[in-house]
């Protein structure tokens, strides 16, 4: 309920204020487990993906954000769950896989932190772990924005990736993550101007 209300409010705010242009939304499968993987430049990225995606998106958020009772409760009510950064957080990994096993959508930022120059950076292996260990479709996404008032923000969803070829080649989580990040970089290069 709160998620849908927040999506409604952010839609009213974001589309005129950041002149949102969304393309490729039809690439997000309507059913079944999905991982939306996008670059990360701002704290506004999760609500932008949550607002523009055609499905409810569950995000990992750094554990520190859940320390406060109010903010932690609010984040949980909009389907976020905590992750310890810099560690292989087994609870977060199990939580993410459970979301996918239930046929839901998981939103991940492969870089694990915000890019300082706005360009897609280097990924951590976590996103590759989820792609290889689940039956989820992986949809690359790129957000191109400086988040300045009344300047264009572009959100581009790419075609689902062929994860099966990575499995057949016995790719590591790191190699899978690199493959996903390459798709995000390609979207960025095509749409950056």
N, C-alpha and C positions, 0 to 999 in steps of 0.2 A: 504493500500500500504506500509506504513512505517512498520507496524507489520510484514508483510511477508518478507520485506527486512531485518529487525532486526533478524527474525527467521533464515534466510539464513546465516547471518553473525555469529550468535551465534552457529549455527550447525557446521560451519567450524571451529570455535574456540574451542567449548566445547568438541566435540567428541574426538579429538586427545589429547588435553591438560589435560582433566579430565578423559580420558579413559572411556567415558560414556557407560554404559550397561543399556539398557531400556527393561523391561519386562512387559507384561500385557497390552500393549497399546490397544490391541483388546477389552479390557473391557470397553473402553470409547465408549458410544453409538454414532453412526454416526449422528443421528438426535435427535431433541428435547432438552429440557432444561437439563443441566447437572451441577452438582456442583462437582468440583474436590477439595478434602480436603487433605491437606498434612502437614506433620510436617515442622518446620521452624528452620533452624540453621544458615542461612546466607542470606545476601542481594542478593546472586546469585540464591536463590531458585525460585523467580518468573521467571527470564529468562530461568532457567533450565526446569521448568514445561511448560512454553510457547513454548520452543524449542522442547520438547519431546512429548507433547500432540498432538493428531491428529486433534484437532480443535483449533480455535482461542479462547484464554482464556482472560476473563476480570478480572482484579485484583483490589481489594481495596488496597489503599496505604495511609499511614498516611498523614493527611492534610498538615503537615509542608512541605512535599516534593513539594506541589503545589504552595508554596509562591513565588518561583522564576519564572519569566516569561518564561525563556527558558525551565527549567526542567519541570515546570507545563504543558507547551504546549506539550512538548515531551511525557510526561506520558499519557496525554489525547489521543494523536495520536496513542499510542500503547494500547489503550483501558483500561487504569487504571482510577480509579475515587477515590476521596478523602473520608476519614473517620476520624472523630474526635475520637481519642482513649480515652478509659476510660469513655465514655458517650454512652447513647443509641442515636446514631446519626440517626434521622429519615430520613434525606435526603439520607444518605448512604443506609439505609435499603430499602427505596423506590427505589433507583437506582439499587440495587442488584436484587430486585424482578422484576423490569421492564426488566432487562437483561434476567432473566429466563422466564418471560412471553413471550418474543420475541423468545424463543427457543434457546437461546445462552448458552454459557458455562461460569460459574463463578468459579474463583479460590479463595479458602479461606484457610487461615492458622488458624485452630481452636484455637491454643494457643494465638493468637493475638500478640505475640512477639517472638523473637528468643530464642531458648533453649541454655543455656550456656554449658551444658554437652553433647549436641548432641543427647540426648534421647528424645523421644516424651514426652511432659509435660502434664499439665492440660488444658482443653479447657475452653473457654468462651462460654456463651450461644448463641452468635450471629449465629454461624454456624447451631445450632439446629433450630433456628428461621427460617432461610432460607429453611432448609430441610422440616420442618413441614408446612410452609406457601406456599410452591410452589409445583409444580408437577414434580420437577426435580428428575432425577436419581442422587444418591450420590455415587461417585467413590472415595474410599479411596486411598491414594498414600503415599509412603514413599520415602524420599531421604536419602540415606546413603552415606555421603561424609565428608571428612575433607577439601575439596577443596584445596588440595595440588597438585602442578604440577605433572602430569603424574602418579597420584595415582587414583585408580579406584573410580568412582562415580556410584552408583547404583540408578536407579529410577524404582520403582515398582508400577504399577497400579493394585489395587485389583478389585475383582468383585463388581458390583453395590450392594449397601446394600438394605435390605428389610425395607424401611422406613414405609411401610404400617402397619407393625406389631407395630411400635412405635405409629402410629396414633391410631390404634385400642385400644391400652392400655392407650390412653390419656396421653402419655409421655409429660413432660414439655420440653421446649427448652434446659434446662440444661441436662436433661436425654438423650435427643437426641444427644446433643454434646458429652456427655460421651460415648454413643454407637459408634459414629463416631470415637472418639479418641481411643477407644478400638480396633477397626479394624486397625487403623494406628499402634498402639502398636504391634498388632499381626503380621502385615507385617514386622515391624522392627525386632521383635524377630526371625522370620523365616529367614530373609535375612541378618542379621547384620554381619555374618562371611563370 
